[in-house]
Amino acid sequence: MILTKEETLTRIIEEAVRKALTVEMVYEKVRDEKTGQPLAVKKTVTEDSFIPSVIVQMLPFYEGVMRGFQEDINKTNNKISEFDEKINVIGNILLQTENSLKCLASLSDNIKKITADSEADIYLEESTNVESNSK
């Protein structure tokens, strides 16, 4: 079978691209592939891998990871919303308590004034009684 120049050129380019996208990967196996049980001794594996096929094989894993991240982000956002609502409720309670405490302080000041005025009146009455008794 005789190849044309175009076919020959195509094969040469395909082979060059395949070589350019093939890398030697070294990784450690820590689990048995069939049983999933941990290996007693880690096994180092070296193999030639075609990068596009590795990417395609890893896509489902990374898709799952991204979905997990999104779920974690959604849960965190929900917790933040809950905490925000609780903080707002606490803030409102504190503001209401502040107003109540201001009213109580004002009432206490008024009671002190009334008590002080009453004590002054009693003192005046007693000193007037003492002066009139001494005469």
GROMACS elastic network, one bead per residue, 0.5 to 0.9 nm:
[ bonds ]
;  ai    aj funct       b0    kb
    3     6     6  0.79614   500
    3     7     6  0.58538   500
    3     8     6  0.60397   500
    4     7     6  0.52165   500
    4     8     6  0.61151   500
    4     9     6  0.84784   500
    5     8     6  0.50776   500
    5     9     6  0.59765   500
    5    10     6  0.84608   500
    6     9     6  0.50518   500
    6    10     6  0.60064   500
    6    11     6  0.86059   500
    7    11     6  0.61653   500
    7    12     6  0.85558   500
    8    11     6  0.52251   500
    8    12     6  0.61891   500
    8    13     6  0.86468   500
    9    12     6  0.50926   500
    9    13     6  0.61671   500
    9    14     6  0.85620   500
   10    13     6  0.51761   500
   10    14     6  0.60556   500
   10    15     6  0.85421   500
   11    14     6  0.50030   500
   11    15     6  0.60206   500
   11    16     6  0.84764   500
   12    15     6  0.51926   500
   12    16     6  0.61413   500
   12    17     6  0.86405   500
   13    16     6  0.50242   500
   13    17     6  0.60900   500
   13    18     6  0.84724   500
   14    17     6  0.51611   500
   14    18     6  0.60382   500
   14    19     6  0.85573   500
   15    18     6  0.50385   500
   15    19     6  0.61067   500
   15    20     6  0.85057   500
   16    19     6  0.51377   500
   16    20     6  0.60594   500
   16    21     6  0.86267   500
   17    21     6  0.60948   500
   17    22     6  0.84901   500
   18    21     6  0.52283   500
   18    22     6  0.60455   500
   18    50     6  0.73746   500
   19    22     6  0.51730   500
   19    23     6  0.79883   500
   19    50     6  0.84907   500
   20    23     6  0.77733   500
   21    49     6  0.82808   500
   21    50     6  0.57596   500
   21    51     6  0.55914   500
   21    52     6  0.75120   500
   22    48     6  0.63578   500
   22    49     6  0.53670   500
   22    51     6  0.59600   500
   22    52     6  0.88173   500
   23    47     6  0.82977   500
   23    48     6  0.55161   500
   23    49     6  0.54494   500
   23    50     6  0.65329   500
   23    51     6  0.70652   500
   24    46     6  0.67695   500
   24    47     6  0.55906   500
   24    49     6  0.61503   500
   24    50     6  0.88709   500
   25    45     6  0.80412   500
   25    46     6  0.56420   500
   25    47     6  0.54797   500
   25    48     6  0.60822   500
   25    49     6  0.65543   500
   26    44     6  0.69698   500
   26    45     6  0.56461   500
   26    47     6  0.66815   500
   26    48     6  0.88721   500
   27    43     6  0.83834   500
   27    44     6  0.57965   500
   27    45     6  0.54981   500
   27    46     6  0.66884   500
   27    47     6  0.88456   500
   28    42     6  0.62620   500
   28    43     6  0.54810   500
   28    45     6  0.60470   500
   28    46     6  0.88400   500
   29    32     6  0.75801   500
   29    33     6  0.86267   500
   29    39     6  0.79089   500
   29    41     6  0.89991   500
   29    42     6  0.57605   500
   29    43     6  0.50375   500
   29    44     6  0.62464   500
   29    45     6  0.71368   500
   30    37     6  0.85240   500
   30    38     6  0.57717   500
   30    39     6  0.54380   500
   30    40     6  0.81848   500
   30    41     6  0.75034   500
   30    42     6  0.50459   500
   30    43     6  0.66652   500
   30    44     6  0.89306   500
   31    34     6  0.87277   500
   31    35     6  0.80039   500
   31    36     6  0.53819   500
   31    37     6  0.53479   500
   31    39     6  0.51110   500
   31    40     6  0.88145   500
   31    42     6  0.80155   500
   31    43     6  0.88797   500
   32    35     6  0.56192   500
   32    37     6  0.54431   500
   32    38     6  0.62843   500
   32    39     6  0.61526   500
   33    36     6  0.55846   500
   33    37     6  0.80783   500
   34    37     6  0.82891   500
   35    38     6  0.87845   500
   36    39     6  0.88059   500
   38    41     6  0.85971   500
   38    42     6  0.86925   500
   39    42     6  0.61250   500
   39    43     6  0.79787   500
   49    52     6  0.87613   500
   49    53     6  0.76918   500
   49    54     6  0.69157   500
   50    53     6  0.55881   500
   50    54     6  0.64049   500
   50    55     6  0.88932   500
   51    54     6  0.50796   500
   51    55     6  0.62163   500
   51    56     6  0.86788   500
   52    55     6  0.50907   500
   52    56     6  0.62165   500
   52    57     6  0.86334   500
   53    56     6  0.50131   500
   53    57     6  0.60925   500
   53    58     6  0.85797   500
   54    57     6  0.50636   500
   54    58     6  0.61405   500
   54    59     6  0.86470   500
   55    58     6  0.51356   500
   55    59     6  0.61108   500
   56    59     6  0.53118   500
   56    60     6  0.79639   500
   57    60     6  0.69970   500
   57    61     6  0.80671   500
   58    61     6  0.53193   500
   58    62     6  0.63348   500
   58    63     6  0.86002   500
   59    62     6  0.51799   500
   59    63     6  0.59246   500
   59    64     6  0.85325   500
   60    64     6  0.61570   500
   60    65     6  0.85992   500
   61    64     6  0.51884   500
   61    65     6  0.62736   500
   61    66     6  0.87295   500
   62    66     6  0.60709   500
   62    67     6  0.85037   500
   63    66     6  0.51195   500
   63    67     6  0.62067   500
   63    68     6  0.85796   500
   64    67     6  0.50617   500
   64    68     6  0.61201   500
   64    69     6  0.86104   500
   65    68     6  0.50098   500
   65    69     6  0.61983   500
   65    70     6  0.86332   500
   66    70     6  0.61451   500
   66    71     6  0.85797   500
   67    70     6  0.50050   500
   67    71     6  0.61384   500
   67    72     6  0.85796   500
   68    71     6  0.50638   500
   68    72     6  0.61679   500
   68    73     6  0.85522   500
   69    72     6  0.50572   500
   69    73     6  0.60870   500
   69    74     6  0.85740   500
   70    74     6  0.61108   500
   70    75     6  0.86153   500
   71    74     6  0.50560   500
   71    75     6  0.61873   500
   71    76     6  0.85645   500
   72    75     6  0.51238   500
   72    76     6  0.61201   500
   72    77     6  0.85689   500
   73    76     6  0.50613   500
   73    77     6  0.60929   500
   73    78     6  0.85804   500
   74    77     6  0.50640   500
   74    78     6  0.61679   500
   74    79     6  0.86629   500
   75    78     6  0.50725   500
   75    79     6  0.62446   500
   75    80     6  0.86157   500
   76    79     6  0.50802   500
   76    80     6  0.61328   500
   76    81     6  0.86319   500
   77    81     6  0.62138   500
   77    82     6  0.86689   500
   78    81     6  0.50843   500
   78    82     6  0.62770   500
   78    83     6  0.86752   500
   79    83     6  0.61044   500
   79    84     6  0.84377   500
   80    83     6  0.50687   500
   80    84     6  0.59839   500
   80    85     6  0.86096   500
   81    85     6  0.62589   500
   81    86     6  0.86781   500
   82    85     6  0.52084   500
   82    86     6  0.62935   500
   82    87     6  0.86442   500
   83    86     6  0.50028   500
   83    87     6  0.59970   500
   83    88     6  0.84986   500
   84    87     6  0.50997   500
   84    88     6  0.61691   500
   84    89     6  0.86777   500
   85    88     6  0.51211   500
   85    89     6  0.62966   500
   85    90     6  0.87108   500
   86    89     6  0.50787   500
   86    90     6  0.61891   500
   86    91     6  0.85371   500
   87    90     6  0.50344   500
   87    91     6  0.60318   500
   87    92     6  0.85893   500
   88    92     6  0.61804   500
   88    93     6  0.86208   500
   89    92     6  0.51342   500
   89    93     6  0.62290   500
   89    94     6  0.86324   500
   90    93     6  0.50532   500
   90    94     6  0.61378   500
   90    95     6  0.86267   500
   91    94     6  0.50629   500
   91    95     6  0.61878   500
   91    96     6  0.86395   500
   92    95     6  0.50652   500
   92    96     6  0.61813   500
   92    97     6  0.84883   500
   93    96     6  0.51101   500
   93    97     6  0.60169   500
   93    98     6  0.84919   500
   94    98     6  0.59855   500
   94    99     6  0.86493   500
   95    99     6  0.63555   500
   95   100     6  0.86754   500
   96    99     6  0.52289   500
   96   100     6  0.62645   500
   96   101     6  0.86144   500
   97   100     6  0.50013   500
   97   101     6  0.60025   500
   97   102     6  0.85143   500
   98   101     6  0.50591   500
   98   102     6  0.61386   500
   98   103     6  0.86553   500
   99   102     6  0.50910   500
   99   103     6  0.63114   500
   99   104     6  0.86830   500
  100   103     6  0.51037   500
  100   104     6  0.62039   500
  100   105     6  0.86154   500
  101   105     6  0.60329   500
  101   106     6  0.84884   500
  102   105     6  0.50386   500
  102   106     6  0.61294   500
  102   107     6  0.85184   500
  103   106     6  0.50821   500
  103   107     6  0.60789   500
  103   108     6  0.84889   500
  104   108     6  0.59719   500
  104   109     6  0.85348   500
  105   109     6  0.61474   500
  105   110     6  0.85858   500
  106   109     6  0.50744   500
  106   110     6  0.62154   500
  106   111     6  0.86135   500
  107   110     6  0.50339   500
  107   111     6  0.61124   500
  107   112     6  0.85561   500
  108   111     6  0.50394   500
  108   112     6  0.61452   500
  108   113     6  0.86354   500
  109   112     6  0.50501   500
  109   113     6  0.62375   500
  109   114     6  0.86420   500
  110   113     6  0.50395   500
  110   114     6  0.61348   500
  110   115     6  0.84478   500
  111   114     6  0.50200   500
  111   115     6  0.59097   500
  111   116     6  0.83356   500
  112   116     6  0.58763   500
  112   117     6  0.84038   500
  113   116     6  0.50013   500
  113   117     6  0.59862   500
  113   118     6  0.84238   500
  114   117     6  0.50411   500
  114   118     6  0.60165   500
  114   119     6  0.84786   500
  115   119     6  0.60293   500
  115   120     6  0.84553   500
  116   119     6  0.50386   500
  116   120     6  0.60788   500
  116   121     6  0.85858   500
  117   121     6  0.61415   500
  117   122     6  0.85857   500
  118   121     6  0.50049   500
  118   122     6  0.61214   500
  118   123     6  0.84777   500
  119   123     6  0.59993   500
  119   124     6  0.84642   500
  120   124     6  0.60597   500
  120   125     6  0.85357   500
  121   124     6  0.50069   500
  121   125     6  0.61021   500
  121   126     6  0.85233   500
  122   125     6  0.50121   500
  122   126     6  0.60473   500
  122   127     6  0.84932   500
  123   126     6  0.50695   500
  123   127     6  0.60243   500
  123   128     6  0.84078   500
  124   127     6  0.51288   500
  124   128     6  0.59695   500
  124   129     6  0.84252   500
  125   128     6  0.50498   500
  125   129     6  0.60085   500
  125   130     6  0.84896   500
  126   130     6  0.60334   500
  126   131     6  0.85138   500
  127   131     6  0.60584   500
  127   132     6  0.84943   500
  128   131     6  0.50677   500
  128   132     6  0.60582   500
  128   133     6  0.84557   500
  129   132     6  0.51043   500
  129   133     6  0.59717   500
  129   134     6  0.84479   500
  130   133     6  0.50884   500
  130   134     6  0.60620   500
  130   135     6  0.87712   500
  131   134     6  0.51603   500
  131   135     6  0.65017   500
  132   135     6  0.53691   500
